[in-house]
């Protein structure tokens, strides 16, 4: 089993889901350019995977919250790697919030969380989408990591849930706009459950690494979904997201209602 793309630029690849899936891509013959803020982690990844037969590994230091730096970074990446055919937006930030104690709510943290999980993704999409479109008729893709929490919020990470819900809705509309335009860019959404990774470590310390689905199990199931062709591979819910969090149930009914509403809706033209 192998990803349909030959070289993936993956953001948020210095730990957790990003590191694990980037490793899986390389091990199965897909080249990667791993992006993150921590040089030592990027160096470690290159050292561990740089000699893998059949795939190449490169690294790039970048902070996606540097919105003004995104255009230059995108152009630099495609100049260095003109064969990039997939961009994987995986970076994420999760913080607790308790409105029962409004004095404890940090608005700067709320803004940073929304910037990291949503606004930066829009800026990255704005720059990378036309670069992928220029490769037509070659098939290309953008993968977004959202969350099962885009569908069902939890009580004390409500802003994280809101940021992922916003991204989920944007992806649904973006995918159909590009489909109507017969674009060569496939829009893919990966919806993880809680996964044992560093995402929860800031709020829950060492216990955070033990919260959720084992990372290895998640990686195998997510990779299998990402390798699927056609519409089946456009939305990739994993484990608890499928049933307990409603993706296979009421979310499908909601999306049917969405498509009914869109029928006959005036286009941008």
N, C-alpha and C positions, 0 to 999 in steps of 0.2 A: 504494500500500500504506500502511495506517495502523493504528496500535494501536487495539484495541477500546475503550480507555478515553479519557475526555475530559480528565481532569486527574490528573497523577501527582505524588505527593510522593516525591522520590528522595533517599535518603541517600547520602553519599559521592560527591557530584557535583562536587567541586572539581578533579578531575583524572581521567585515565585512562578506564576503562570508564564510570564514572558520568557524567563530563563528556560523553563522546562519545555515549552513548545519550540523555542528556537533550537534547543538541543535535539529534540525529536525531528525537526525539519532536517538538520544537518545529518543526523544518523540515517535518514531515509533518502538522502541524495539531493536535498534542496539547499542551495547556497543561501547564506544569510548575511545581512549587515545589521549588527545588534547596536541599539542606541540606548544610552542612559546617561545619568549624571555622574556616576561613580566610576572613575577610571580604573581603580583597582579591580572592580568586579568585571569590567569589560576585558581587562587584560587576562583575568582568570578564565573567562569564557574562551577567549582566543587560544589560550595555552591548552585548555582541555580539548578543544574541538578543531583547532587549526590544521591538524594533519589528517583529517577525515578524508578518506578516498571518495572521490566523486562529488565533493561539495567544497566550496570555498567559504571562508569566514573573514569578515572585516568588522571593524568597530568604529563607532563615532560617538563623541561626547556631545550631548546637547540636552538642554532643559526646555521642555515644551512650553513652559510658562513664559519663556522669552518670546513673546508674540512677534516683536519686531525682527527677531532673528530668523523666523521661520522661512520667509521667502528666499533668503540667501542660502539657508541650509538645504532647502528642497532643491534648488538649482545646483548646488555643489554636489549633492548626492547623485543626481542624474548625470552630471558631467563625469563623475568618477565611476558610476555604475549605470551606463546607458541601457544595460540589459535588465534592470529592475522591472519586474512585472507584477509585484504585489507589495502593498504597504499595509502593515499590521499596526493599528493604533491600540495599544494595550496599557499605557500608563494609567495609574489610578491612585487616588488618595481617599482615605476614609477616616472620618472623625466623629466623635460622639457629640450630641447636642441634646439639651434638656430644657424645653420651654417652660417647665414648671419652676425653673430657677432662671428667669430671664437675665439676671445680673451675671450669670455664668456664660451666657451665649457670646461668643467672640465673632463679631461680624467679619473681621479680617480672615478668620479661618473659614467661615462660610464662603467668602469670595474666592479664597484660594482653592477650596475644594471644587467649586463650580468651574473655576478657571482650568484646573487640571483635568477634570473629568468631562467637561463639555466644551467650553469656549475654545480651548487650545485645539481640540479635535476639529472644530469647524475651521479654524485657521489652517491647520494642516491639510484638511480636505480641500480647501480653496486652492492651495498651492500644488498639491500632488495630483489631484484629479485631472487637470488639463495635461500634465506630463504623461500620465497613463493613457489618456485619450489619444495622444499623438502617436501612440504605438499601434493604433488600429490598422489592419483588422486583427492584429495579435490580441488574444484574450488576456486581460489583466484583471486585477482585483484589489479591493480595499477591505480589510477585515477589521471590525470594531469589537472590542471587548466591552460588553455592557454588564448585565448581572440579572439573576433571577429577581433581585430587589428592584429592578425596573418595573416588574409586574406586581410584586407584593412587598410593600415597605415594612421595615422593622422599626421598632419604637424609638430607639436611641441613636440611630444613624440616619435620620430622616433627610438631611440635606444630601448625603451620598445617594440615597434612594431617588431623590428628586432629580439629581444630576443624571443618573442612569436612565430614568424614565424619559427625561428630555432627549437624551441621545437615542433611545429606542424609537421614539416617535419620529425624530428626524430621519433615522435610517429607513423606516418604513416608507416615508414619502420620497426620500432621495432615490431609493431602489426603483420605485415605480416610475419616477421621472426619467431615469436613465434607461429603464426598460422601454418606455414609450419612444425614447429617442434612438432606440436600437444601438445603445452604447456598447463598446467593447469592455467596459469596466463592470465587473460583477461586485455587488455590494453584499457583504457577508457579515452577519451578526453572531457573535459567540456569547452565549448566556450562561455563565458559570453559576453554580450554587456557592455557598461558603466553602472555601478551599483552604487547606492548611498552608499558610504562606505568611510573609511579612506584612501583608496588608493590615492585619488586625493587631500587629505587635505594638504600635504606638499607644493604643488605648488599653490593651489587655496584657501587655508585657509578654513574658514567655508563654503564658496560657494561650495567647493569640495564635501561636504557631500550631496549636493542637485543635483549633476550631475548624470544623467542617470536614469535607471530603479529603482523603489522602491525595497529595499532589500527584503521585504516580498514577493512581487510578483515574484522576481527572484528566491527566495528559493523554492517556490512552483513549478514553472515550471522546474527548474533544478532538483529537487528531483524526480519529475515524470519521467524525462528522464533517470536519473541514475538508476531507478528501472526497466527499460525495459530489457528484456532478449535478448540474441543473438546479431546479428550484429546491430540491431536497437539501442541497448544501448551502442555501442562502441563510437559513436560520438554524443555529446549532445549540439547542438547549442541552444541558448536561445534568444527569442524575435527577436530583430533587426538583429541578426547574420543570421537568417534563410534566409531572403529575401533581405533586404536592403544592407547587407554586403556580400551577394553572396553565402552563404553556399549551399542553395537549388538550385542554378543556376549554375553559371560558375565554382564554386568549385567542384561540382559533375562531370562536364565535365573534369576538370583538373585531378581529381582522376581517371577517366576512362582512360585518356591518360597515367597516371602513371602506371596503371595495364597493359596496352598494352605494354608499354616499358619494364616492368619487365618480361613479358612472354619470356621464353627461356634465360633469363639473367643467366649467370653462378653463381652458389651458392658459399658460402664460402668454401665448400668442394672441 
